[in-house]
Amino acid sequence: MSNIEKNLNEADKLWGGRFTESTDAFVEAFTASITFDKRLYKHDIAGSKAHAKMLQKVGILTRQEVDDIDKGLDEIIEDIEAGNFEWSIHLEDIHMNIEARLTDKIGITGKKLHTGRSRNDQVATDIRLWLREQIDLISSEVKRLQTGLVELAEREAETILPGFTHLQVAQPITFGHHMMAWYEMLVRDFERLQDCRKRVNILPLGAAALAGTTYPIDRNYTAELLGFDRASNNSLDSVSDRDFAIEFISAASLIMMHLSRFSEELVLWTSAQFNFINLPDRFCTGSSIMPQKKNPDVPELVRGKTGRVYGNLISLLTIMKSQPLAYNKDNQEDKEPLFDTVDTLLGSLRAFADMMPHITTNKDSMRQAAMQGFSTATDLADYLVGKDMPFRDAHEVVGNAVAYGVETGKDLSEMSLKELQKFSAVIGEEVFEVLTLEGSVSARDHLGGTAPAQVLARVSEAKKRS
């Protein structure tokens, strides 16, 4: 038991003035949040320091009192980081634990710190400070993953693989083009994070419990000290709003959905049936019974972790869906889904960012796959359109040629000119230039196309953007 707890009677909570009996031991443990909200200690202390400085500015605290508070809070940080801070369930949460320890250290001045604020606006401030920091870390990992994709796209700008629709060979594309498709998904993810950050970066401190405070506080000054863009406009909304957290987890869910799609393709491409790419051994594991196995565990696990982030989004939406204004104890349940989402997302992004630059391609396997499934059929149709044939007629001609190819086991590029001319007399010798894989991808040389020149142009733009 800590010294603070020894000095407290069972009913002697920091809020216990109107209570005549102790909190039930089970209820005390059930309602406490200190087991998980203690990770907010730096942000709680940062908010308290700014609040104290503001109270001095408006004449509520003296300079000496603020110096004592700062010194005491600095010592508490040192105690926490040295593992010498005893967290007490009896004191319920991060705010009470720190306030009680501060009062134990500096005396009655510690009790003055809570003037003009409530735990309601205090926790809302802590979460925003913490989440703002986490968004910056996550954004950095997104950028690092983008850098890996751009490097891979540049290296493999001319590597041909089949593009799929319905997981069937559709048209030949370049591997670099495929990597830049992933890059574009992350561009949107990054933009969503930055947009979300704007709504996170609003100060609720000063809203107090729900109605504001009678003290002459300067919320704009507090916002400036803590790096917030502005203070919130309505005290009721300030303490009960968790939209910013829901918005973040929504953005996180989209990022995880994208990573899951990446994962699915990586899992397929590393299989013996595809054999398109190789993942470094350090990102894979083996089998306890089958010695030949090399399992793509990192992408599989990221694919699986996507579900828990989706679950966190539903959890927080459900927590908030029936709450009247203003603060309710339900909101204590916001932190664990939020914390878990950040941890899961950061870990997943880090794994992908670490892995991406070390992926290698099996060009022969990709090329062989691209030769299957009549992937240049659309090129033949476009060729016929260039000969003044209506596209729908060209579509039918090529369909007949493909049927013949299925029957004879020949790709379009493997048919003789005589065979192709059975389906249309306008087909000439030059058709074979468009039926090659290189000819197919190079012909799509426009903004957004798969041509190597376009891939390298997008790579150049991405490097300038980073």
Secondary structure, DSSP 8 states (H G I E B T S, - for coil): --HHHHTS-TT--TTGGG--S---HHHHHHH--HHHHGGGHHHHHHHHHHHHHHHHHTTSS-HHHHHHHHHHHHHHHHHHHTT-----GGG-SHHHHHHHHHHHHHTTHHHHTTTT--HHHHHHHHHHHHHHHHHHHHHHHHHHHHHHHHHHHHHTTT-EEEEEETTEEEEEEEHHHHHHHHHHHHHHHHHHHHHHHHHHSEE-TT-TTTT--SS---HHHHHHHHT-SEE-S-HHHHHH--HHHHHHHHHHHHHHHHHHHHHHHHHHHHSTTT--EE--GGG-B--SS-TT--B-HHHHHHHHHHHHHHHHHHHHHHHHTT--SS--GGGGGGHHHHHHHHHHHHHHHHHHHHHGGG-EE-HHHHHHHHTSS-TTHHHHHHHHHHTT--HHHHHHHHHHHHHHHHHHT--GGGS-HHHHHTT-TT--TTHHHHSSHHHHHHH--STT--SHHHHHHHHHHHHHH-
